[in-house]
């Protein structure tokens, strides 16, 4: 059985659509190519496959001709994009303590990424490591992660802060890129690790404006936060159905595989929550219909793809069975008459 791609929060692709469109890419087409959509990215907690996110960044770099696409992504991120983790980090006593907090909780955003901090004399080494996988290149994902870390430290310590060195295990890019301007410090390619080397005394400097009561409150909330796959079986299955429908591979067996269980176990867990795969699939398709057919902003061909149908005729057959009319007719019905099922 092939390895199951880990799930990460869509917040890891924050800013993708704006960046892609600013460099001339068709963001929707790029997302669709890897089984993602603009709607998924609009919900920060929506679980998406790590391999899909990684493939998106690599393909975007190739299509745009920008070797620094990942850096541009990372440069757009702020502490606020980390949600509650960012809140806790901002209330830590020092930047070093804030990064150590990130090390403990980064799995809540991206379980494939490991951040390690090591103090060596007067230096602090911050390493970013992705879990092993099948992808041939992770250059863009790595550079995004390092750029995010750099941006976090500069946000905490001020724009005048500089790392001692920015390190990458891959070779140097061809041509002029954003690397030197973004990091404004010595760069090392073909290095032994991906990450930053910083001055210990700078990271140990006390951060101003800490609210100790807020720090305790946000820490307690964070400790209770689930990871991308930690919700109930029905909630996880629902999110996976949303992710898999546009790929045309949405079935109970595929959902179970992505959850790391067999189909029988999925069925048992859903039954325990008074649910079932068929019911969830029906609910998700009803929601997608209400969102995309009703507003009329997408063609029926696009809607068929989003809802996991091979053709508009298959979509129409489902509509007639579910709502007693064609989707084009349902689109023009008053909402109070078109929302229910005829079955």
Secondary structure by P-SEA (a helix, b strand, c coil): ccbbbbbbbcccccaaaaaaaaaccaaaaaaaaacccaaaaacccbbbbaaaaaaaaaaaaaaacccaaaaaaaaaccccccaaaaaaaaacccaaaaaaaaaaccccccccbbbbbbbcccbbbbbbbbcccccccaaaaaaaaaaaaaaaaaaaccccccccbbbbccccccccccccccccccccccccccbbbbcccccccccccccaaaaaaaaaaaaaccccccccaaaaaaaaaaaccccccccaaaaaaaacccaaaaaaaaaaacccaaaaaaaaaaaaaacccccccccaaaaaaaaccccaaaaaaaaaaaccccaaaaaaccccccccccc
